[in-house]
Amino acid sequence: MFNHALKIMLSLLIVSLLAFVSPVSANMSIEQQREIFTKAERALKKGHYRTYKRLKKQLGNYPLKPYLEFQYIRKRISRTPEDKIKAFIEENRSSPLSGRLHYSWLRNLAKKKKWKKFLDEYKPTRNTKLRCHRAQALYETNQLEEADELAKSLWLVGKSQLRLCDPAFKAWTKRGKLNDELRWERIGLAMNKGNVSLAKFIAKPMSKSDRDWVKRWGDMRRRPAENLLRKVYQVDRAIPNKIVRYGVKRLARRDADAAHDYWETVRDRHVKTAKDDVYKLDQYIALQGSYQKHPSALEWLSEIEDPNEKVRTWRIRVALGQQDWWSALTWIEALPSEERNSELWRYWRGRILELQSESLPVLATAAERIFASLSDSRSYHGFLSAEKIGADVNLKSDSLIFSDAQLKSVEQIPGITRARELFLLRKKVDARREWHFITKQFDANQLKKASVLANKWGWHDRAIATVAKASHYGDLKVRFPVAYKDIILDQAEDNNIDPAWVYGIMRQESIFMSDARSGAGALGLMQIMPRTGRFTARAKKIRIRSNKDLLNVNKNIRLGAAYLRHMLDENNGNSVLATASYNAGPYRVKQWLPNKNMPSDIWVETIPYNETRNYVRRVMSYTLIYDHKLDGKIRSIRSRMPEIKSRSSVDS
């Protein structure tokens, strides 16, 4: 009886324990699964592995379960059996987790110096760390020729290379593969990147004469005008000539006129041995003259033989800036047909004809025909053209419409399911990785469905990026969402600025990616630079404790709107100049002001920075679209683009 009772008690205990650790009922909601996933992840991070395993078992087929397994294996990768690692990599081929674990495994194999295994499992990559490990692995396994080629490619860069590459570089050098010719090649790469200290470091094993030339090269970078006049450069030898060409290029960025005059005196000496470099420098000086609005820039550009597209384009822009209409038209007509028939140059052909129609009225009809042909285009030049002939701008939306079943077919793809779950859990980086990984495999129709889904979920940055990838630009609902409306309207009113303009800036800056970080360090929806953010925050009495605060949606929009107001004030209320200033900075914009008053579309076309020129065009057109979306009314694009006043009138 006792044994029987004991068996019953043990059975009940086992049943209760199984109930405790087994998956929760199939009726568990997705919200409950998310909560358990979050708890399991927290336990894993704290090293509470028993709790983690118990919670993981309750997740059943929850889409993000592999993320827990990935974190667990990666955390213990040096102790995890190879077959388990390979099984995870294989089972998760449809997820970026596979590649991420493969990377961690290769790093671990390199750390353990398992070079043969590393090479067996290596796959071609641009990742510098893995390429450095591979070079070392090739040397360690006596695959010397392949190792030498890889070491050379890793060494020939203009920046300091990772320390991980040092073992491979030592082996490469020991084999006598590093010579002064390669050193000079890398010194040139370093100097072109402005890395003078690296250039001097590379020169250490070289002769004193070579080291002296590297030092002179560094001096040339800092003070080109005075160094170009030194007698030491009046010799016809490869290295001094190379440094002279470098110095002329540096000088041209500061003073194109001085660079042009000096280059004319020494150019013939360089043609004999560096014809391609001479040709490139001719173009560079002429283009710098264009950016600096030098009066002879058009003449310099005209002298370039066999001009590339950039030179052809700037011939026209300089002529427009000088309001030399017939020269501009002549250069437009001289373009290759594909360029000449682009929307950009068709607009300017029409614009020039319009400007000349006062003296030759017959040209007005030709201009109107051109504007009419462009007026249906939903673009900056299309909007300008429509207003020229009094036509309605084209804001018709070619909306993407799919049935629930059609959307479901994409929504149920595992990668999309995982991406959405990560998005809902605010794991934005992982969510974008999943989305990017799966949508790389999509055809145009799947991309369109995915963009509609992302928009439906409020994931606007993926919706915009994905519909663009599908080359479908007509759905204005997907491409131009009205997100954060309450705070944008509130801040626009508070700063007395146009809310459609705020939207136009935000759309261009971040495509509504609230955690956006640029390479220059700008943050958030409005891409606030930390220094600008702190300056604006003090003025508006907004508390900013760290850069992380700049990613807060409310604070970011408040600071962005306040800074737009500041840019508007700095530019006497001119929204074109204020928009350019938001992108390039007010100091640069003041340098770009014309010598005499100029129509704003001409000024925009002659902005020296490609990025800023395109930025202003897009913001102006996006602002008009948001006008329509906010209240159905459309304010003329030209009313937002007042005449650009001359530098002298602004200074006075």
Summary of the structure (lengths in Angstrom):
residues: 652
radius of gyration: 31.3
end to end distance: 108.9
largest distance: 119.2
contacts: 1995
relative contact order: 0.04
helix: 70%
strand: 1%
